[in-house]
């Protein structure tokens, strides 16, 4: 059993900053690539940023230079630092982990999502 839990969502003013965190727990051998997605009502879930082992990253074009993804493998955690927030960043943010479990099963695990709202 693996659980993925996000935290850090909330309301932020345009131009402000917010940090999301995600921790995976359970029967984990290795966390491979970790990613953040976001979704707005009526839209598909969209990749925002992804981090691979050891530390290479990829970002959605619209967040480059504003968002930074990082990982802490000792804690099976991934963070998303979001600066200079814009109203169009408003969404539910989801964490996804590509995880190898103790039963040697490798699959994607999703968190439940955390709401981020950018508004004055």
C-alpha positions in Angstrom: 0.0 0.0 0.0 1.2 3.4 -1.0 -0.3 6.8 0.0 0.5 10.1 -1.6 -0.6 13.2 0.2 -0.3 16.9 -0.9 -0.3 19.9 1.3 0.3 23.7 1.1 -2.6 24.8 -1.1 -4.6 28.0 -0.4 -5.4 31.5 -1.5 -2.6 33.8 -2.7 -2.7 37.2 -4.3 -1.4 37.7 -7.8 2.4 38.0 -7.7 2.6 36.1 -4.5 4.3 32.9 -3.7 3.2 29.5 -2.5 4.9 26.2 -1.8 3.2 22.8 -2.3 4.5 19.7 -0.8 3.8 16.0 -1.4 4.9 13.0 0.6 4.6 9.4 -0.4 4.5 6.7 2.3 4.0 3.0 2.7 5.7 0.0 1.2 8.1 2.0 -1.0 11.4 0.8 -2.4 12.2 3.6 -4.8 10.5 6.8 -6.0 11.3 7.4 -9.6 10.0 10.4 -11.4 7.7 12.7 -9.5 5.4 15.3 -11.0 2.9 18.0 -10.4 -0.3 18.3 -12.5 -3.1 20.8 -12.3 -6.7 20.7 -13.4 -9.5 23.2 -13.7 -13.2 22.4 -14.1 -14.1 21.0 -17.5 -10.4 20.6 -18.4 -8.0 17.6 -18.5 -5.3 17.2 -16.0 -2.3 19.0 -17.3 1.4 18.4 -16.5 3.0 21.4 -14.7 6.5 20.1 -13.8 8.3 16.8 -13.5 11.6 15.8 -11.8 13.6 12.7 -12.7 16.4 10.9 -10.9 18.8 12.4 -10.0 17.6 15.9 -10.5 16.7 16.7 -14.2 13.5 18.6 -14.6 10.8 19.5 -17.1 8.3 22.4 -17.0 5.2 23.5 -18.7 6.1 26.5 -20.9 3.8 28.9 -19.0 5.4 28.3 -15.6 9.1 28.3 -16.6 11.0 30.8 -14.6 8.2 31.1 -12.0 7.9 27.5 -10.6 10.6 25.3 -9.3 10.2 21.6 -8.6 12.5 19.8 -6.2 12.7 16.4 -4.5 13.8 15.0 -1.1 14.5 11.3 -1.6 15.1 10.7 2.0 11.5 11.7 2.7 10.0 10.4 -0.5 8.8 14.0 -1.0 8.5 16.5 -3.9 7.9 20.2 -3.6 6.7 22.9 -6.0 7.8 26.4 -5.3 5.4 28.8 -7.1 6.4 32.4 -7.5 4.8 35.4 -9.3 1.5 33.7 -9.3 -1.1 34.5 -11.9 -4.9 34.1 -11.8 -4.6 31.5 -14.6 -2.6 29.3 -12.1 -5.8 28.8 -10.2 -6.5 25.0 -10.2 -6.5 21.9 -8.2 -2.9 20.6 -8.1 -2.1 16.9 -8.0 1.0 15.1 -7.1 2.0 11.9 -9.0 4.7 9.5 -8.1 6.2 6.7 -10.2 6.9 4.3 -7.4 8.5 0.9 -7.1 6.9 -0.9 -4.2 8.3 -3.5 -1.8 6.3 -6.1 -3.8 8.3 -5.1 -6.9 5.3 -3.5 -8.5 6.0 -0.2 -10.4 3.1 2.1 -11.0 1.9 5.6 -10.8 0.3 6.8 -7.6 -1.8 10.0 -7.3 -2.6 12.3 -4.4 -6.1 13.6 -3.7 -5.3 17.1 -4.9 -5.0 20.5 -3.2 -6.8 23.7 -4.3 -4.7 26.7 -5.2 -6.5 30.0 -5.9 -4.8 33.1 -7.1 -7.0 36.2 -6.5 -6.9 39.6 -5.1 
